[in-house]
C-alpha cells in the first residue's frame, strides 16, 4: 500500500518526497516553492498530455476506418491523401536550423559505441559507466577473432601461444593507428618520451611517429613510462608498460596491454529495460541517477566468500611533454532515458486524486537529481559543458516533440537552470517527423533518433577501420519490461501506426514491437558488453560475474546448449544390425 504525503495540492509517495527533499536541501532550494511550482507545472501540462494521446486515437481511428473500407493493399496516392488530410503527414518546413549550444564532444565530434543499461540495477549501471576504457588484449584473447583451433585453443590454463598471437594483433593495431616513421611497432624494444615527443627504440635505432600529433601524453617517468597515450580519430589508446607483468615480462618493449577508449556514451534507462511499478521503484531509479551525478554511487558485491565495493572509475591523468597535464574522463557520458508520454504513475496524484503522467514526473525528478553535476563542487563530473542529456522515447510527430521541449523548458524554470540546459535525444517513432521535429523543438536537441536509439552493435568502431568487429561477449541478466510486468495503471491509449492493429501495453501495434524484442534480448545480455571489441570483456572485468573458461563466449555456450537441446529432442536411432 503506497503511503502518500501532502505537498502543495499533490499527494506524493513518501519515497519520492524523501528523494526530492533531500536533493532540494543539498542544493539549497526551498522545498515549499519547489512543490508549488511542480503542482502548477503538473496541472498545466497533464491535460495537454492527455489531449495529445486523444489526438493519437483520433488519427488511428481514421486510419482504421480507411483500412476497413479499403481492405488489402491500399492505393498509394489515396492513402497519402488521407494521411495528409487528417494531419498525419504535415508539410516540411522550408528551412530548419538546429543551433544547440554547449554539447559535449562525445555527442558533437566523437564516434563510438553506446551502451543501454537499466538504471535500477546499480551494479549494471556502474559497469556501463566504467566501460569507457577497456582491455584490447582481453577482448582478443577471449573471442574467436583469433583462431581457437590447434595450438591457439584457449584451454583451461593460460595459453602463451595464444597470448603471443594477441600481442601480434595488438602490434598490427598500433601500426594502423600510430604508424612509425620507419619500421613497425613489432620491432619496439622500449617506449620513452623526450622533449620532442614519443621515442620508440628498436634494434635498428630510434623511431618517431609518422604523425607526431598522435602522441598525447604519458604516465610515470619520461625515460621509463608506465603508460603511453595515443589518439586516433578522436579516440584514445593507452599502451600499458609493465615489465613485471605476465605479458610484459615476455614482451621486448614491456607492453602489458593496450587499453582502448571504448563506450563513450551510455543511456541509463528508466523505460524499456526496467519495471518501475510504484513510488519505491521510481525513487530507486532517481537515487541511482543522483549517485552518478554526485559520484557517490557504489554497490557492495559478494562473490566466492569475498566482499568488495564497486565504485565509479576516476578520471585518467597524463603528463604532456611541456610539463602540463591532460585529464580524460574515466566514465562514459551519461544520458537518462525518461518514459514516453503514454503511461501514468500513481507515485504522484493530482489535486483530484488522479495519477499523473510518468514522463512528467521523470522530467522533474531526473533534473533534480542532476543538480549536483550542474552546480557546486561536482560540476562537470558528467558533462563538461554544463548540460543534462535526456532520451525521450515513443513520440509521434512534431506536436509531441514540441510538448516535450516545452516540458523540459518548464522544468528548467522550476529549478532555476539556464535555458536549454536539458538536451533531448528525440526518438521519432513513426519516421515521419525529423525535419518537422527539428523545426518544432527549436535548439534544445542535438539529434533525432528515428524509431529508437541506435543499438550498440550497429555503431562502428573508428579505431578498427576495416579490421571488422569482434563478437560481443559477457552476458548477464538485465531487468526488462514486458507485457504484464507493470501492474495495471491508469493510462491513455497507445501508439499510432498506419495499420489495422491494436496497441499493446507499451504502445506498440501488431507484430512490430521492436522495444519488447530488444528488452527480451537485454534480458539475456549484459549492459556492459564489449561492443566492437572495444574494452575488456565484462566477464573478465567484473569480479562479481562467474568467470567463463578462457576463450569461451556466452553466445557460443548458449548456441551449444541450444544444439544439445535439439539433439535431445531427436528420436533415438535404432542400433545398427550386425
ROSE-504259 format. One record per residue (C-alpha): x, y, z; residue in one letter; residue number from 0. Coordinates in Angstrom, 2 decimals, decimal comma. Layout:
N
      c1      c2      c3 rest  nr
       X       Y       Z    a NUM
...
END
This chain:
578
      c1      c2      c3 rest  nr
    0,00    0,00    0,00    x   0
    1,51    3,31   -1,09    x   1
    1,95    5,86    1,66    x   2
    1,30    9,42    0,47    x   3
    2,39   12,75    1,86    x   4
    0,64   16,02    1,05    x   5
    2,81   18,52   -0,80    x   6
    1,12   21,68   -2,14    x   7
   -2,10   20,21   -3,59    x   8
   -0,41   16,97   -4,65    x   9
   -0,34   13,58   -2,97    x  10
    3,21   12,29   -3,33    x  11
    4,51    8,82   -2,48    x  12
    6,75    9,00    0,58    x  13
    9,90    7,68   -1,20    x  14
    9,55   10,38   -3,87    x  15
    9,20   13,06   -1,19    x  16
   12,27   11,73    0,62    x  17
   14,36   11,78   -2,57    x  18
   13,17   15,20   -3,70    x  19
   13,53   17,00   -0,41    x  20
   16,97   15,54    0,24    x  21
   18,10   16,78   -3,18    x  22
   16,50   20,17   -2,59    x  23
   18,19   20,57    0,77    x  24
   21,60   19,69   -0,65    x  25
   21,17   22,24   -3,43    x  26
   19,86   24,97   -1,12    x  27
   16,46   25,20   -2,75    x  28
   13,22   25,87   -0,91    x  29
   11,01   22,78   -0,73    x  30
    7,70   24,64   -0,46    x  31
    8,47   26,73   -3,53    x  32
    9,50   23,61   -5,42    x  33
    6,29   21,70   -4,67    x  34
    4,14   24,72   -5,51    x  35
    5,92   25,10   -8,83    x  36
    5,75   21,36   -9,54    x  37
    2,00   21,40   -8,88    x  38
    1,48   24,32  -11,27    x  39
    3,53   22,56  -13,95    x  40
    1,68   19,26  -13,48    x  41
   -1,83   20,73  -13,52    x  42
   -0,99   22,79  -16,60    x  43
    0,68   20,05  -18,66    x  44
   -1,20   16,87  -17,70    x  45
   -4,39   17,89  -19,58    x  46
   -2,34   18,79  -22,64    x  47
   -0,51   15,46  -22,48    x  48
   -3,88   13,70  -22,37    x  49
   -5,06   15,75  -25,36    x  50
   -2,06   14,60  -27,39    x  51
   -2,95   10,99  -26,67    x  52
   -6,55   11,61  -27,69    x  53
   -5,17   13,02  -30,93    x  54
   -3,33    9,72  -31,45    x  55
   -6,63    7,89  -31,02    x  56
   -8,39   10,17  -33,49    x  57
   -5,75    9,63  -36,15    x  58
   -5,71    5,89  -35,50    x  59
   -9,49    5,72  -35,85    x  60
   -9,39    7,47  -39,21    x  61
   -6,64    5,16  -40,39    x  62
   -8,52    2,09  -39,17    x  63
  -11,68    3,27  -40,93    x  64
   -9,76    3,65  -44,18    x  65
   -8,40    0,12  -43,97    x  66
  -11,84   -1,31  -43,22    x  67
  -13,22    0,47  -46,26    x  68
  -10,24   -0,48  -48,46    x  69
   -9,11   -3,98  -47,46    x  70
   -5,86   -5,31  -48,82    x  71
   -3,00   -3,18  -50,14    x  72
   -4,22    0,43  -50,31    x  73
   -3,77    2,70  -53,29    x  74
   -0,64    4,70  -52,55    x  75
   -1,96    8,05  -53,74    x  76
   -5,28    7,64  -51,94    x  77
   -3,52    6,61  -48,77    x  78
   -1,16    9,57  -48,87    x  79
   -4,09   11,89  -49,48    x  80
   -5,84   10,51  -46,39    x  81
   -2,75   10,84  -44,20    x  82
   -2,26   14,40  -45,38    x  83
   -5,92   15,28  -44,91    x  84
   -6,04   14,06  -41,30    x  85
   -2,72   15,69  -40,41    x  86
   -0,69   12,53  -40,01    x  87
    1,62   13,85  -42,73    x  88
    2,41   17,54  -42,45    x  89
    4,37   19,82  -44,81    x  90
    8,09   20,05  -44,33    x  91
    9,34   23,46  -43,21    x  92
   11,28   25,45  -45,77    x  93
   14,26   25,97  -43,50    x  94
   15,46   24,13  -40,41    x  95
   18,39   25,20  -38,29    x  96
   19,48   23,36  -35,15    x  97
   21,94   25,50  -33,23    x  98
   22,26   23,60  -29,97    x  99
   25,00   25,02  -27,76    x 100
   27,16   23,50  -25,02    x 101
   27,15   19,96  -26,39    x 102
   29,91   17,64  -25,20    x 103
   32,40   16,23  -27,67    x 104
   31,09   12,70  -27,14    x 105
   27,94   13,80  -28,99    x 106
   29,27   16,55  -31,22    x 107
   32,52   15,18  -32,66    x 108
   33,31   11,67  -31,36    x 109
   32,06    8,45  -32,91    x 110
   31,96    5,48  -30,59    x 111
   29,80    2,74  -29,07    x 112
   26,87    3,50  -26,79    x 113
   25,54    1,21  -24,06    x 114
   21,99    0,95  -22,71    x 115
   21,57   -0,26  -19,12    x 116
   18,74   -0,47  -16,56    x 117
   19,14    2,35  -14,06    x 118
   17,52    0,41  -11,22    x 119
   20,42   -2,07  -11,18    x 120
   23,33   -0,16   -9,68    x 121
   25,90   -2,84  -10,47    x 122
   25,00   -2,99  -14,15    x 123
   24,82    0,78  -14,39    x 124
   28,24    1,30  -12,77    x 125
   29,72   -1,29  -15,14    x 126
   28,28    0,60  -18,10    x 127
   29,63    3,94  -16,90    x 128
   33,06    2,40  -16,33    x 129
   33,11    0,73  -19,76    x 130
   34,63    3,82  -21,33    x 131
   38,06    2,20  -21,03    x 132
   38,85   -1,48  -21,53    x 133
   41,50   -4,02  -22,46    x 134
   42,07   -4,88  -26,11    x 135
   44,14   -7,90  -25,10    x 136
   41,29   -9,34  -23,03    x 137
   38,85   -8,78  -25,87    x 138
   41,11  -10,58  -28,35    x 139
   42,12  -13,46  -26,10    x 140
   38,57  -14,29  -25,10    x 141
   36,91  -14,40  -28,52    x 142
   37,22  -16,20  -31,83    x 143
   38,62  -13,11  -33,56    x 144
   41,78  -15,14  -33,19    x 145
   41,55  -18,80  -34,17    x 146
   40,71  -21,16  -31,34    x 147
   41,99  -24,25  -33,12    x 148
   45,13  -26,29  -32,52    x 149
   47,86  -24,63  -30,50    x 150
   45,78  -21,43  -30,31    x 151
   42,97  -23,16  -28,42    x 152
   42,41  -21,30  -25,14    x 153
   42,20  -24,40  -22,95    x 154
   41,84  -24,35  -19,17    x 155
   45,28  -22,88  -18,47    x 156
   46,78  -19,66  -19,74    x 157
   47,92  -20,24  -23,32    x 158
   51,12  -18,28  -24,01    x 159
   50,99  -19,18  -27,71    x 160
   47,55  -17,63  -27,95    x 161
   48,76  -14,65  -25,94    x 162
   51,62  -14,16  -28,41    x 163
   49,07  -14,06  -31,24    x 164
   47,09  -11,45  -29,28    x 165
   50,27   -9,37  -28,87    x 166
   50,99   -9,62  -32,60    x 167
   47,44   -8,48  -33,39    x 168
   47,90   -5,59  -30,98    x 169
   51,13   -4,51  -32,67    x 170
   49,38   -4,51  -36,06    x 171
   46,69   -2,37  -34,49    x 172
   49,30    0,12  -33,26    x 173
   50,80    0,21  -36,74    x 174
   47,40    1,21  -38,09    x 175
   46,51    3,93  -35,60    x 176
   50,03    5,26  -34,85    x 177
   52,43    4,22  -37,63    x 178
   56,13    4,85  -37,16    x 179
   58,28    6,93  -39,48    x 180
   60,18    3,73  -40,26    x 181
   59,63    0,14  -39,30    x 182
   56,90   -1,27  -37,14    x 183
   55,80   -1,44  -33,52    x 184
   56,65   -5,16  -33,67    x 185
   60,31   -4,14  -33,55    x 186
   59,93   -1,95  -30,45    x 187
   62,25   -2,70  -27,53    x 188
   61,24    0,31  -25,41    x 189
   58,96    3,33  -25,34    x 190
   60,12    6,62  -23,82    x 191
   59,43   10,32  -24,07    x 192
   61,70   13,29  -24,71    x 193
   61,08   16,97  -25,41    x 194
   60,10   16,23  -29,00    x 195
   57,56   13,57  -28,18    x 196
   57,41    9,78  -28,25    x 197
   60,55    7,78  -28,93    x 198
   60,29    4,12  -29,93    x 199
   63,56    2,25  -29,52    x 200
   64,22   -0,62  -31,93    x 201
   67,22   -2,79  -32,73    x 202
   67,81   -0,52  -35,71    x 203
   67,73    2,73  -33,73    x 204
   65,24    5,33  -32,55    x 205
   61,93    5,78  -34,33    x 206
   59,27    8,50  -34,15    x 207
   55,60    8,53  -35,00    x 208
   54,84    9,38  -38,60    x 209
   52,30   11,88  -37,28    x 210
   53,61   13,42  -34,08    x 211
   50,12   14,67  -33,16    x 212
   49,11   11,07  -32,49    x 213
   51,03   11,19  -29,21    x 214
   49,13   12,84  -26,34    x 215
   51,00   12,13  -23,13    x 216
   52,40    9,58  -20,72    x 217
   52,28    8,38  -17,12    x 218
   55,30    7,65  -14,90    x 219
   58,82    8,77  -15,75    x 220
   59,61   10,13  -19,19    x 221
   62,53    7,75  -19,74    x 222
   60,56    4,74  -18,42    x 223
   56,83    5,49  -18,71    x 224
   54,20    3,16  -17,29    x 225
   51,70    4,29  -19,93    x 226
   51,81    5,99  -23,32    x 227
   48,66    7,74  -24,52    x 228
   47,86    7,89  -28,25    x 229
   44,91    9,37  -30,12    x 230
   43,33    8,31  -33,40    x 231
   40,09    9,64  -34,93    x 232
   39,37   11,42  -31,66    x 233
   39,54    8,24  -29,55    x 234
   42,42    7,34  -27,27    x 235
   44,52    4,22  -26,84    x 236
   46,87    3,65  -23,92    x 237
   49,93    1,41  -24,16    x 238
   50,38   -0,09  -20,69    x 239
   54,02   -0,86  -19,88    x 240
   54,86   -3,26  -17,05    x 241
   57,95   -5,40  -17,47    x 242
   56,99   -7,45  -14,42    x 243
   53,51   -8,36  -15,72    x 244
   52,55  -11,76  -17,12    x 245
   52,60  -10,43  -20,68    x 246
   55,01   -7,55  -20,18    x 247
   57,79   -9,80  -18,88    x 248
   57,77  -11,69  -22,18    x 249
   57,42   -8,58  -24,37    x 250
   60,56   -6,95  -25,73    x 251
   59,16   -3,47  -25,02    x 252
   57,46   -4,49  -21,75    x 253
   53,96   -3,88  -23,16    x 254
   51,46   -5,45  -20,78    x 255
   48,24   -4,37  -22,50    x 256
   46,60   -1,87  -24,81    x 257
   43,65   -0,05  -23,25    x 258
   41,13    1,48  -25,63    x 259
   38,68    4,28  -25,11    x 260
   35,52    2,34  -25,73    x 261
   31,88    3,13  -24,86    x 262
   31,96    6,91  -24,90    x 263
   28,27    7,26  -24,00    x 264
   25,75    5,22  -22,03    x 265
   21,99    5,50  -21,61    x 266
   20,77    4,83  -18,08    x 267
   17,30    3,56  -18,70    x 268
   14,09    4,24  -16,79    x 269
   11,93    2,89  -19,60    x 270
   12,12   -0,38  -21,53    x 271
   14,72   -2,29  -19,51    x 272
   13,19   -1,67  -16,08    x 273
    9,90   -2,45  -14,37    x 274
    9,29    0,57  -12,14    x 275
    5,78   -0,02  -10,88    x 276
    5,47    2,26   -7,85    x 277
    7,00    5,11   -5,89    x 278
    9,66    2,90   -4,34    x 279
   10,91    1,75   -7,74    x 280
   10,85    5,24   -9,21    x 281
   12,69    6,68   -6,20    x 282
   15,37    3,98   -6,50    x 283
   16,00    4,96  -10,11    x 284
   16,14    8,65   -9,23    x 285
   18,55    7,99   -6,34    x 286
   20,84    5,95   -8,55    x 287
   20,86    8,72  -11,17    x 288
   21,73   11,26   -8,50    x 289
   24,51    8,96   -7,27    x 290
   26,06    9,09  -10,73    x 291
   25,80   12,86  -10,82    x 292
   27,49   13,43   -7,45    x 293
   29,90   10,50   -7,83    x 294
   28,77    8,66   -4,68    x 295
   27,02    5,64   -6,22    x 296
   28,55    2,34   -5,16    x 297
   27,47   -1,26   -4,87    x 298
   28,64   -3,92   -2,43    x 299
   29,14   -7,26   -4,14    x 300
   29,88  -10,66   -2,64    x 301
   31,40  -13,48   -4,66    x 302
   33,07  -16,66   -3,52    x 303
   33,14  -15,53    0,07    x 304
   34,83  -12,25   -0,85    x 305
   33,05   -8,92   -0,49    x 306
   34,11   -5,78   -2,31    x 307
   32,62   -2,44   -3,31    x 308
   32,20   -1,37   -6,89    x 309
   32,52    2,39   -7,47    x 310
   32,69    4,76  -10,41    x 311
   36,02    4,96  -12,21    x 312
   38,20    8,00  -11,66    x 313
   39,34   10,30  -14,44    x 314
   42,66    9,48  -16,09    x 315
   45,54   11,97  -15,92    x 316
   48,68   12,02  -18,06    x 317
   51,73   14,26  -18,42    x 318
   52,47   16,27  -21,53    x 319
   55,96   16,91  -22,86    x 320
   55,68   20,57  -21,86    x 321
   55,15   19,64  -18,20    x 322
   51,40   20,25  -18,16    x 323
   48,76   17,59  -17,53    x 324
   45,87   16,28  -19,60    x 325
   42,88   14,66  -17,91    x 326
   40,43   12,41  -19,75    x 327
   37,03   11,27  -18,49    x 328
   37,14    7,92  -16,78    x 329
   33,46    7,25  -17,39    x 330
   31,04    7,29  -20,30    x 331
   28,99   10,43  -20,86    x 332
   25,64    9,52  -19,33    x 333
   22,14   10,03  -20,69    x 334
   18,99    9,26  -18,73    x 335
   16,07    7,79  -20,66    x 336
   12,73    9,02  -19,36    x 337
    9,50    7,24  -20,21    x 338
    7,35    8,50  -23,06    x 339
    4,10   10,42  -23,00    x 340
    1,86    7,38  -22,67    x 341
    1,98    5,93  -19,16    x 342
    0,60    7,32  -15,92    x 343
    2,00    6,61  -12,45    x 344
    0,38    6,61   -9,04    x 345
    3,65    7,75   -7,45    x 346
    2,08   11,23   -7,57    x 347
   -1,64   12,05   -7,56    x 348
   -3,01   15,41   -8,68    x 349
   -5,50   17,55   -6,75    x 350
   -8,34   15,32   -7,98    x 351
   -6,60   12,15   -6,84    x 352
   -5,71   11,11  -10,40    x 353
   -2,29    9,61  -11,30    x 354
   -0,09   12,00  -13,27    x 355
    1,84   11,15  -16,41    x 356
    5,05    9,30  -15,61    x 357
    7,06   11,20  -18,22    x 358
    6,34   14,48  -16,45    x 359
    7,47   13,03  -13,13    x 360
   10,65   11,66  -14,75    x 361
   11,48   15,05  -16,25    x 362
   11,17   16,80  -12,88    x 363
   12,94   14,23  -10,73    x 364
   15,82   13,33  -13,05    x 365
   16,56   17,04  -13,49    x 366
   16,50   17,42   -9,71    x 367
   18,94   14,51   -9,45    x 368
   21,27   16,17  -11,96    x 369
   21,76   19,31   -9,88    x 370
   24,98   18,10   -8,14    x 371
   26,59   17,75  -11,57    x 372
   25,43   21,13  -12,83    x 373
   26,48   23,26   -9,88    x 374
   28,71   23,08   -6,85    x 375
   31,92   21,12   -6,26    x 376
   30,88   18,20   -8,52    x 377
   30,02   20,38  -11,51    x 378
   31,34   18,90  -14,73    x 379
   31,58   15,35  -13,45    x 380
   29,39   14,07  -16,29    x 381
   29,03   16,92  -18,79    x 382
   31,98   19,26  -19,16    x 383
   29,71   21,80  -20,88    x 384
   27,05   22,10  -18,16    x 385
   24,36   20,12  -19,98    x 386
   21,96   17,36  -18,99    x 387
   21,20   14,70  -21,60    x 388
   17,79   13,04  -21,78    x 389
   16,45   10,43  -24,18    x 390
   12,72   10,94  -24,75    x 391
   11,18    7,87  -26,40    x 392
    7,94    6,93  -28,14    x 393
    6,93   10,29  -29,54    x 394
    4,65   10,57  -32,55    x 395
    5,09   13,63  -34,69    x 396
    6,14   17,24  -34,18    x 397
    3,34   18,22  -31,76    x 398
    4,50   15,66  -29,21    x 399
    8,12   16,69  -29,68    x 400
    7,17   20,33  -29,15    x 401
    5,32   19,35  -25,97    x 402
    8,43   17,53  -24,69    x 403
   10,57   20,58  -25,42    x 404
    8,12   22,78  -23,51    x 405
    8,07   20,31  -20,61    x 406
   11,83   20,44  -20,22    x 407
   11,81   24,21  -20,52    x 408
    9,28   24,39  -17,69    x 409
   11,44   22,09  -15,57    x 410
   14,43   24,37  -16,15    x 411
   12,36   27,30  -14,90    x 412
   11,17   25,30  -11,89    x 413
   14,74   24,54  -10,81    x 414
   16,27   27,86  -11,87    x 415
   18,51   26,32  -14,53    x 416
   19,76   28,22  -17,57    x 417
   17,57   27,81  -20,64    x 418
   18,37   24,77  -22,76    x 419
   20,49   23,09  -20,10    x 420
   18,40   19,96  -20,71    x 421
   19,30   18,47  -24,10    x 422
   16,89   15,95  -25,60    x 423
   17,58   12,93  -27,77    x 424
   14,36   12,52  -29,76    x 425
   13,01    9,10  -30,68    x 426
   10,60    9,72  -33,55    x 427
    8,56    6,54  -33,51    x 428
    6,93    6,82  -36,92    x 429
    9,79    8,06  -39,11    x 430
    7,70   10,97  -40,30    x 431
    8,89   13,91  -38,27    x 432
   12,62   14,54  -38,48    x 433
   12,68   17,95  -40,23    x 434
    9,36   18,92  -38,66    x 435
   10,57   17,87  -35,22    x 436
   13,71   19,94  -35,74    x 437
   11,51   22,87  -36,64    x 438
    9,32   22,48  -33,53    x 439
   11,99   21,60  -30,99    x 440
   13,96   24,78  -31,65    x 441
   17,53   24,43  -30,40    x 442
   17,01   22,09  -27,47    x 443
   18,13   18,90  -29,19    x 444
   21,31   17,83  -30,89    x 445
   19,97   14,77  -32,72    x 446
   16,92   12,83  -33,81    x 447
   16,75    9,08  -33,33    x 448
   14,23    7,57  -35,73    x 449
   12,44    4,52  -34,36    x 450
   14,68    4,11  -31,37    x 451
   18,15    4,60  -30,04    x 452
   20,79    3,13  -32,34    x 453
   21,78   -0,18  -30,76    x 454
   25,45   -0,55  -29,82    x 455
   26,07   -3,37  -32,30    x 456
   25,12   -1,04  -35,17    x 457
   27,79    1,51  -34,32    x 458
   31,18    1,23  -35,95    x 459
   34,45    1,50  -34,09    x 460
   36,57    4,27  -35,63    x 461
   39,69    2,65  -34,17    x 462
   39,31   -0,56  -36,12    x 463
   38,59    0,82  -39,60    x 464
   38,47   -2,17  -41,92    x 465
   39,56   -4,77  -39,38    x 466
   35,99   -5,85  -38,63    x 467
   34,27   -6,42  -35,33    x 468
   34,70   -8,89  -32,56    x 469
   31,64  -10,68  -31,21    x 470
   30,01   -9,26  -28,14    x 471
   30,72  -11,23  -25,01    x 472
   30,00  -11,14  -21,31    x 473
   26,32  -11,79  -20,73    x 474
   24,31  -11,12  -17,62    x 475
   20,70  -10,66  -16,75    x 476
   19,05   -7,28  -17,09    x 477
   15,57   -6,47  -15,87    x 478
   13,22   -5,91  -18,80    x 479
    9,69   -4,70  -19,13    x 480
    7,29   -6,99  -20,95    x 481
    3,57   -7,06  -21,31    x 482
    2,08   -7,62  -17,89    x 483
    5,21   -6,80  -15,87    x 484
    3,95   -3,42  -14,83    x 485
    0,90   -3,61  -12,66    x 486
   -2,23   -2,17  -14,27    x 487
   -2,07    1,60  -14,21    x 488
   -4,29    4,38  -15,42    x 489
   -3,27    5,23  -18,93    x 490
   -4,44    6,74  -22,15    x 491
   -4,38    4,68  -25,29    x 492
   -1,22    3,86  -27,07    x 493
    0,71    4,29  -30,17    x 494
   -0,24    5,35  -33,63    x 495
    0,78    3,47  -36,72    x 496
   -0,92    3,32  -40,12    x 497
   -2,07   -0,27  -39,91    x 498
   -5,07   -2,08  -38,55    x 499
   -3,99   -3,38  -35,18    x 500
   -4,46   -2,64  -31,53    x 501
   -1,57   -1,35  -29,44    x 502
   -0,03   -3,41  -26,67    x 503
    0,65   -2,01  -23,19    x 504
    3,81   -0,31  -24,36    x 505
    2,01    1,37  -27,23    x 506
    3,34   -0,94  -29,97    x 507
    0,99   -2,14  -32,67    x 508
    0,64   -5,52  -34,30    x 509
    3,71   -7,67  -34,72    x 510
    6,09   -4,72  -34,92    x 511
    7,25   -4,49  -31,32    x 512
   10,91   -3,56  -31,52    x 513
   11,27   -2,42  -27,93    x 514
    9,75   -5,57  -26,49    x 515
   12,10   -7,59  -28,66    x 516
   15,13   -5,59  -27,59    x 517
   14,01   -5,85  -23,97    x 518
   13,88   -9,61  -24,33    x 519
   17,38   -9,55  -25,80    x 520
   18,62   -7,39  -22,96    x 521
   17,10   -9,85  -20,52    x 522
   19,84  -12,20  -21,60    x 523
   22,55   -9,68  -22,33    x 524
   24,93   -7,77  -20,14    x 525
   24,57   -3,99  -20,41    x 526
   28,36   -3,90  -20,25    x 527
   29,17   -5,70  -23,46    x 528
   32,45   -5,46  -25,26    x 529
   31,00   -3,54  -28,18    x 530
   33,02   -3,97  -31,40    x 531
   35,89   -5,41  -29,32    x 532
   36,47   -2,11  -27,55    x 533
   37,39   -2,64  -23,94    x 534
   37,77   -5,50  -21,53    x 535
   35,04   -8,06  -21,70    x 536
   32,50   -7,79  -18,94    x 537
   33,07  -11,31  -17,68    x 538
   36,78  -10,60  -17,27    x 539
   36,40   -7,13  -15,81    x 540
   33,61   -7,90  -13,36    x 541
   34,71   -9,91  -10,29    x 542
   31,07  -10,43   -9,36    x 543
   30,31  -12,30  -12,56    x 544
   31,12  -16,01  -12,81    x 545
   34,23  -16,38  -14,94    x 546
   33,97  -18,04  -18,33    x 547
   36,53  -20,59  -19,45    x 548
   39,19  -18,71  -21,43    x 549
   38,11  -18,15  -24,98    x 550
   34,51  -19,11  -24,36    x 551
   31,76  -16,66  -25,10    x 552
   28,31  -16,90  -23,57    x 553
   26,92  -16,62  -27,06    x 554
   28,87  -19,75  -28,01    x 555
   27,83  -21,52  -24,84    x 556
   24,21  -20,61  -25,47    x 557
   24,43  -21,93  -29,02    x 558
   25,99  -25,14  -27,74    x 559
   23,22  -25,60  -25,20    x 560
   20,63  -24,99  -27,90    x 561
   22,28  -27,60  -30,11    x 562
   22,27  -30,00  -27,19    x 563
   18,57  -29,46  -26,60    x 564
   17,88  -30,00  -30,29    x 565
   19,80  -33,29  -30,23    x 566
   17,92  -34,34  -27,11    x 567
   14,60  -33,84  -28,87    x 568
   15,57  -36,05  -31,79    x 569
   14,22  -39,62  -31,69    x 570
   16,82  -42,17  -30,74    x 571
   18,11  -44,16  -33,65    x 572
   17,79  -47,93  -33,62    x 573
   21,11  -49,69  -33,07    x 574
   22,81  -50,87  -36,22    x 575
   22,21  -54,52  -37,01    x 576
   25,30  -56,62  -37,35    x 577
END
